[in-house]
């Protein structure tokens, strides 16, 4: 049983304010927690309840090996900590990764998220970046929080593979010599930007409703669009980002 | 004011069973409703309440011109019919488009959705298909309903531009001479399938958790993958679909 006071504190991590106060976040699901443990994320503790085919003994053994405390609790306690209605019966507490210096990865490509507000889109963008081996994601100050439970679920483990940089000023990425590309439907197609000659780039994805913010517009070297022939007004930001990451990699 | 009995009937359209009983669905938001009216969708009636900057007089004038009944109602009535917490104060009733014969579009490319279960993904796939000018979408019998409110919102007007075919047997598309491609991470890259020589294709996107179902596997001509270099286990189905549609168009 989780002591009432600790249960309350853990539950508070559903809110951004408390996540940043404690530098901790919750993750859930057997697969995601196994990925966190395997990827050397700083998993502090896990709680689970046994139900149907679970628990997954492989994961419990791994938690043992890594000396990560884990405890069987009630279904109700898991439901309090979980963010989903049909949860898998396991939740873990993870410490925020240490935020690297931007310059530690100055030779690598970046994704920069400017005011992206939908957690589902953000999780999908992280998952896609992870697929294409992009190592760095920068977040503007007004983006949805990368440690939001829905973003973490959508990221499918990306949080444990990619360096996440919050509150990043795009000027600092530009100062490292990156060519700044931004997805914008009024831009030109990527083939016209001579993309293959760009040695290191930062792809900016903007707000679902407002696009790239005025504040950072002067920093953009090329606005890139994905040509369409149909009647739709625009592409979803996660899909547009996926196509551009595919083309750039 | 909407008569209580009609309000109850309209509210029932949130459930698939009643949508198919009446062959009607609800849409919401000024922009989506304007797109429906402009695209010659069969809009039966609209209800709105005035709030903040709304109503949009241009849309109200269009409804007048097209002789579509529209009525100001209470905020509460709109809230009952809307599927979103922060709705825009306008809802419209639309008749299902007539389902075309498959053979009416036998020379055009298709997307076929096999057991796709997340309404957000499905809406995004429809929006992307619309962007790339794909005219036909076929749904397997076990897909989420294309007229589900979340799918309709995510489609951003795609429902009024694309022929939607429900309960489609993939055999019938194959019988029209289409090359059947299926997104699958164990497949080969599209460049190896000699894609440019394919004159008419049908791209199959499968379930988020189970991939392409066994039942239709024998029909697939090429399994196509999107090469990744990172640590992610897979791409989101809407992102994978977007990249493949981009490559095929």
Interface residues (C-beta under 8 A of the other chain):
Chain A: X39 X120 X124 X127 X128 X129 X130 X131 X132 X133 X134 X154 X156 X157 X158 X161 X226 X228 X229 X230 X231 X232 X233 X234 X235 X236 X238 X239 X240 X242 X243 X246 X249
Chain B: X39 X120 X124 X127 X128 X129 X130 X131 X132 X133 X134 X154 X156 X157 X158 X161 X226 X228 X229 X230 X231 X232 X233 X234 X235 X236 X238 X239 X240 X242 X243 X246 X249
